[in-house]
Amino acid sequence: MTTPQTLIIAEAGVNHNGSIDLALQLVDAAAQAGADFVKFQTFKADRLATSAAPKAEYQKTTTGTQESQLEMLRKLELSDGDHQTLIAHCKRRGIRFLSSPFDVESLQFLAKDLALDVIKIPSGEITNSFLLLEAARSDRQLILSTGMASLEEIEAALSVLAFGYLKTTDKPNRAAFHAAYQNAAARTKLRERVTLLHCTTEYPAPLDDIHLQAMDVMRSRFDLTVGYSDHTPGLTVTIAAVARGARVIEKHLTLNRELPGPDHKASLEPDAFALLVQSVRDVERALGKPIKECQPSETKNRQIARKGLYASADIAQGELLTAQNLTMKRPVAGKSAFDYWDVLGTPAPRPISKGEPLQ
């Protein structure tokens, strides 16, 4: 069995700065780079944050402190028409459109009005049980990002999804969620429908806080497909995540890291993103199959690189073969060096000249 192809998500996010023209250029860049999805964010600022909500520290660094988070978000909304325009352009460019909803109305817009078959749930919504429940009830494939979450919080979120996938008429509550998570049919639905993304929610994320081995823990604990959403600078950690088994990877894309806006500094420019895609595909090829055997390209080198048994002195017929009259050299022209212990102390079957291989 060959390694399945990793799904690569180009996270355009809010790097369009509220401009549909810039958003369309991001679609072009993602398609040109070879990404499978280009992802945006779907929200109405007034449903997402209060006027008192502070900016995150990285947002203060990149966008200043003169405006509130709400004021910043209002500038970054995409209209319903913008979404339609972007989807049509994605179809023309041969790349799939994806978005993250931040409220139930936005979720319903993506699932029902736009009929998306995959929805990405962002890390900040992992405790939003109302949104999670509606996401599961939409019966879509879900990619759930787990930044800032503990294993217990991830399990709680999956319990809500399990309850939603069952489409039960029971009243939603913690006990009902817990019971649904124990249900075999619901667990099967989770395996079929949910991918977990390991993530460190900081921009840029420090290497010491990444812990890629968390993917192994989540895969073992929840028995789900696991991927990685990367906020570190450069390509290294994303590529390492693929080598460690990430089946989905996500990385921010920008046209220019110097553009104003909260996420540009933690994003890759188009050429770097294209290199990332190629690197991921190279890693997939190199991962290959779970086998260990001599490969076709190696076969021609076996005889040359390995050693055979040779006489290190003239040996008379009947003379015992010893450490003093045997040596190992390249190439294998008769007996393998591995046969040394079998022939040691046995009589030579015929005269062997110095430098001659043992047959």
C-alpha positions in Angstrom: 0.0 0.0 0.0 1.4 3.4 -1.0 1.2 6.4 1.2 -2.0 8.4 0.5 -1.6 11.9 -0.9 -1.6 14.6 1.8 -4.3 17.2 1.3 -2.6 20.6 1.2 -4.6 23.7 2.3 -3.4 27.1 1.4 -4.8 29.3 4.2 -5.7 32.6 2.5 -7.6 33.4 5.7 -8.0 37.2 5.9 -4.9 37.9 3.9 -7.2 39.5 1.3 -7.5 42.5 3.6 -11.2 42.8 2.7 -10.4 43.1 -1.1 -12.1 40.7 -3.4 -9.4 41.4 -6.0 -6.7 40.4 -3.6 -8.7 37.3 -2.6 -9.0 36.3 -6.3 -5.2 36.7 -6.6 -4.7 34.4 -3.6 -6.8 31.8 -5.3 -4.6 32.1 -8.4 -1.5 31.8 -6.3 -2.8 28.7 -4.4 -3.8 27.0 -7.6 -0.5 27.9 -9.3 1.4 26.4 -6.3 -0.5 23.1 -6.5 -2.5 23.3 -3.3 -5.6 21.1 -3.1 -7.7 23.7 -1.2 -7.6 27.4 -0.8 -9.3 28.4 2.5 -10.9 31.6 3.6 -12.8 32.7 6.7 -16.6 33.3 6.9 -17.9 35.6 9.6 -19.8 38.7 10.4 -17.7 40.7 12.7 -20.6 41.8 14.9 -21.4 38.1 15.6 -17.8 37.2 16.3 -16.5 39.7 18.8 -17.7 42.4 21.2 -16.6 45.9 21.1 -14.5 45.2 24.3 -12.6 42.3 22.8 -8.9 43.1 22.8 -6.6 42.2 19.9 -4.2 39.3 20.4 -0.6 40.4 21.0 0.5 39.4 17.5 -2.4 41.4 16.1 -1.3 44.4 18.0 2.2 44.0 16.6 1.1 43.6 13.0 -1.9 46.0 13.0 -1.3 48.4 15.8 -3.5 49.3 18.8 -5.5 52.3 17.5 -8.5 50.1 16.6 -10.3 47.4 18.4 -10.5 43.7 17.4 -14.1 44.3 16.2 -13.1 47.3 14.1 -10.2 45.2 12.5 -12.6 42.3 11.8 -15.2 44.5 10.1 -12.5 45.4 7.5 -11.8 41.7 6.8 -15.3 40.4 6.1 -16.1 38.8 2.8 -19.7 39.3 1.6 -22.0 36.5 0.4 -21.4 37.7 -3.1 -17.6 37.5 -2.6 -17.9 33.9 -1.6 -19.9 33.1 -4.8 -17.3 34.9 -6.9 -14.4 33.0 -5.2 -16.1 29.6 -5.6 -16.6 30.3 -9.3 -13.0 31.3 -9.7 -11.8 28.2 -7.8 -13.7 26.0 -10.2 -12.1 27.8 -13.2 -8.6 27.3 -11.6 -9.1 23.7 -10.6 -8.7 24.2 -6.8 -11.3 23.4 -4.1 -12.8 26.2 -2.0 -12.8 25.9 1.8 -13.8 28.2 4.6 -14.0 28.4 8.4 -17.2 29.6 9.9 -17.1 31.5 13.2 -20.9 31.4 13.9 -23.9 29.2 13.2 -25.3 31.5 10.5 -22.0 31.4 8.6 -21.9 27.7 9.0 -25.3 27.3 7.5 -24.4 29.7 4.7 -21.4 27.5 3.8 -23.2 24.1 4.2 -26.6 25.0 2.8 -26.3 28.0 0.5 -22.9 27.2 -0.9 -23.3 23.4 -0.5 -19.7 22.9 0.6 -18.9 19.2 1.3 -16.0 20.0 3.7 -16.1 22.5 6.5 -13.0 23.6 8.6 -13.7 24.4 12.2 -11.1 26.8 13.6 -9.3 26.2 16.8 -11.1 29.0 18.7 -14.4 27.3 18.1 -13.5 24.0 19.7 -15.4 24.9 22.8 -18.4 26.4 20.9 -20.7 23.4 21.4 -23.6 25.1 19.6 -21.5 25.5 16.4 -20.0 22.0 16.7 -23.5 20.5 17.0 -24.8 22.3 14.0 -21.6 21.3 12.0 -22.2 17.7 12.7 -25.9 17.9 11.9 -25.0 19.4 8.5 -23.5 15.9 7.8 -20.4 17.4 6.2 -16.8 16.3 6.4 -15.2 18.3 9.1 -11.6 19.3 9.7 -11.3 20.3 13.3 -8.3 22.4 14.4 -7.1 21.8 17.9 -4.9 24.8 18.8 -4.9 25.7 22.5 -6.9 22.5 23.3 -6.1 19.7 25.8 -6.9 16.1 25.0 -9.9 16.4 27.3 -11.3 19.4 25.4 -10.8 17.6 22.1 -12.7 14.6 23.4 -15.5 16.9 24.6 -15.7 18.5 21.2 -15.8 15.1 19.5 -18.6 14.0 21.9 -20.7 16.9 20.7 -20.0 15.9 17.1 -20.9 12.3 17.9 -24.2 13.5 19.3 -24.8 15.6 16.2 -23.9 12.8 13.7 -26.4 10.5 15.4 -29.3 12.9 14.6 -31.0 11.9 17.8 -34.0 13.7 19.2 -32.5 13.6 22.7 -31.9 16.9 24.5 -28.4 18.2 24.0 -26.4 18.3 27.3 -23.1 17.0 28.6 -24.4 13.6 29.7 -26.0 13.1 26.2 -22.8 14.1 24.5 -20.8 11.7 26.6 -23.2 8.8 25.9 -23.1 9.5 22.2 -19.3 9.3 22.2 -19.6 5.8 23.6 -21.9 4.8 20.8 -20.2 2.5 18.2 -22.2 4.0 15.3 -21.3 7.5 16.3 -17.6 6.6 16.6 -17.7 5.1 13.1 -19.2 8.4 11.9 -16.4 10.3 13.5 -13.8 8.1 11.8 -15.5 8.6 8.5 -16.2 12.4 8.8 -13.6 14.1 11.1 -10.0 14.9 10.7 -8.1 16.5 13.6 -5.4 19.1 13.0 -2.7 19.5 15.5 -2.0 23.2 15.8 -0.1 25.7 18.0 -2.1 29.0 18.0 0.5 31.6 18.0 1.8 33.7 15.1 4.6 32.9 14.5 4.6 29.7 16.7 7.9 29.0 18.6 9.5 25.7 17.7 9.6 24.6 21.4 5.8 24.8 21.5 5.1 22.7 18.5 5.4 19.1 19.8 4.7 17.2 16.5 4.5 14.0 18.5 1.1 15.3 19.7 -0.2 14.0 16.3 0.8 10.5 17.4 -1.0 11.0 20.7 -4.2 12.2 19.1 -4.2 9.4 16.5 -3.8 6.8 19.2 -6.3 8.4 21.6 -9.1 9.2 19.1 -8.5 6.7 16.2 -9.0 9.5 13.7 -7.2 10.9 10.7 -4.7 13.5 11.9 -3.1 16.5 10.2 -1.2 19.6 11.1 -1.9 23.4 10.8 1.4 25.2 10.8 2.1 28.7 12.1 5.9 28.4 12.3 8.2 30.4 9.9 9.5 28.5 6.9 8.8 25.1 5.5 10.7 22.7 7.9 8.0 21.9 10.4 5.3 21.4 7.8 7.5 18.9 5.9 8.4 17.1 9.1 4.7 16.8 9.9 4.0 15.0 6.6 6.9 12.7 7.3 5.4 12.0 10.7 2.0 11.0 9.1 0.0 14.2 8.7 -2.7 13.5 6.1 -3.8 17.1 5.9 -1.5 20.1 6.2 -2.5 23.8 6.3 -0.2 26.8 5.9 -0.9 30.5 5.5 -0.4 32.1 2.0 0.1 35.7 1.2 1.0 37.6 -1.9 3.5 39.7 0.1 4.5 39.3 3.7 4.9 43.1 4.0 1.3 43.8 3.4 -0.7 45.4 6.2 -2.9 42.9 8.1 -2.7 40.5 11.1 -1.5 37.3 9.4 0.8 38.2 6.6 4.0 38.0 8.6 3.2 34.4 9.5 2.5 33.4 5.9 4.4 32.1 2.9 4.7 34.0 -0.3 3.7 32.2 -3.5 7.2 30.9 -4.5 7.8 29.6 -1.0 4.3 27.9 -1.0 5.0 26.3 -4.3 8.3 24.9 -2.9 6.4 23.6 0.1 3.9 21.8 -2.1 6.7 20.2 -4.1 8.6 19.3 -0.9 5.5 17.6 0.5 5.0 15.6 -2.7 8.7 14.6 -2.6 8.3 13.4 1.0 5.2 11.4 0.0 7.2 9.6 -2.7 10.1 9.0 -0.3 7.7 7.5 2.3 6.7 4.9 -0.2 5.5 1.5 1.2 5.9 -0.2 4.6 8.6 -2.6 3.3 12.3 -3.1 3.6 13.9 -4.9 0.6 16.5 -4.3 -2.1 15.1 -1.8 -4.5 15.4 -2.0 -8.3 17.7 1.0 -8.4 20.0 -0.7 -5.8 20.3 -4.1 -7.4 23.2 -3.2 -9.8 25.3 -2.0 -6.8 25.0 -5.1 -4.6 27.9 -7.0 -6.1 30.1 -3.9 -6.3 29.4 -2.4 -2.8 29.5 -5.7 -0.9 32.5 -7.8 -0.2 33.4 -11.4 -1.0 35.9 -13.9 0.3 39.4 -13.8 -1.2 42.7 -15.6 -0.6 45.2 -13.3 1.1 48.0 -15.9 0.4 48.5 -18.9 -1.8 46.5 -21.8 -0.4 47.3 -25.4 -1.2 44.6 -28.0 -1.8 43.6 -29.4 1.6 45.2 -26.6 3.6 42.8 -25.2 6.3 41.2 -21.9 5.6 42.1 -19.5 8.4 42.1 -15.8 9.4 45.7 -15.7 8.1 45.0 -16.8 4.5 41.5 -15.2 4.0 40.4 -11.7 3.5 37.3 -9.7 2.5 37.3 -7.4 -0.5 35.1 -5.9 -3.1 33.4 -7.1 -5.3 31.6 -10.3 -4.6 33.0 -12.6 -7.2 32.3 -15.9 -5.4 31.4 -16.5 -1.8 30.0 -13.7 0.2 31.9 -12.2 3.2 29.0 -13.5 5.2 30.2 -17.1 4.5 33.5 -16.5 6.4 32.4 -18.3 9.5 31.1 -21.3 7.5 34.4 -21.9 5.6 36.8 -21.0 8.5 38.7 -24.1 9.5 37.6 -26.2 6.5 40.2 -27.6 4.0 40.6 -25.9 0.7 38.9 -28.0 -2.0 41.6 -27.1 -4.6 44.6 -24.8 -4.8 43.7 -21.1 -4.5 46.1 -18.4 -5.6 46.6 -15.2 -3.6 43.9 -12.6 -4.6 41.6 -15.3 -6.0 38.0 -15.3 -4.9 36.7 -18.3 -3.1 34.0 -20.2 -5.0 
